Amino acid sequence: MNILRSKHGRCDMAIIAASNGTEKPFKSRSGRILLYCYDTDTGKHLYLDVEADMALTNEEAWDYMQMR
């Protein structure tokens, strides 16, 4: 299981792909590549914009996926 280190704002996050590292990146309806992840520091799930190396809130990810 690989732990990804990603800089987001002022915090350093230790995240892994969700489902014990088995989650795979997917292309959203907007064309962005997203990965559903688990933040080992906070115990919460999040989406990672793979191309921008940026953590997204659920609301931001839903906008990328055009789910609202």
VENQUIMO-V40691 format. One record per pair of residues at least 6 apart in sequence whose C-alpha atoms are under 8 Angstrom apart, sorted by sequence separation. I is the first residue (numbers start at 1). GAP is how many residues later the second one is. D is the distance in whole Angstrom. If there is no record, write none. Layout:
i={I,I}
gap={GAP,GAP}
d={D,D}
This chain:
i={6,7,17,27,28,38,39,48,49,62,5,6,17,26,27,38,39,48,49,5,6,25,26,37,38,47,48,5,6,25,26,36,37,46,47,4,5,25,36,37,46,47,3,4,24,25,36,37,46,47,3,4,23,24,35,36,46,3,23,34,35,2,3,23,34,35,47,1,2,34,35,33,34,32,33,17,18,33,1,2,17,18,32,1,17,18,16,17,15,16,15,16,15,16,14,15,25,13,14,15,13,14,18,13,32,31,30,29,30,28,29,30,28,29,7,8,6,7,8,6,6}
gap={6,6,6,6,6,6,6,6,6,6,7,7,7,7,7,7,7,7,7,8,8,8,8,8,8,8,8,9,9,9,9,9,9,9,9,10,10,10,10,10,10,10,11,11,11,11,11,11,11,11,12,12,12,12,12,12,12,13,13,13,13,14,14,14,14,14,14,15,15,15,15,16,16,17,17,18,18,18,19,19,19,19,19,20,20,20,21,21,22,22,23,23,24,24,25,25,25,26,26,26,27,27,27,28,32,33,34,35,35,36,36,36,37,37,46,46,47,47,47,48,49}
d={6,7,5,4,7,6,6,6,6,7,7,6,7,5,6,4,7,5,7,6,7,6,5,6,6,6,6,5,8,5,6,7,5,7,5,6,6,4,6,6,6,7,6,5,6,7,5,7,6,7,6,6,7,8,6,6,7,5,7,6,5,6,8,8,5,7,6,7,8,5,7,6,6,7,6,7,6,7,7,7,6,4,7,5,4,5,5,6,6,5,5,7,4,7,6,6,8,7,6,8,8,6,7,7,7,8,5,7,6,6,5,7,5,6,8,6,7,7,6,7,8}
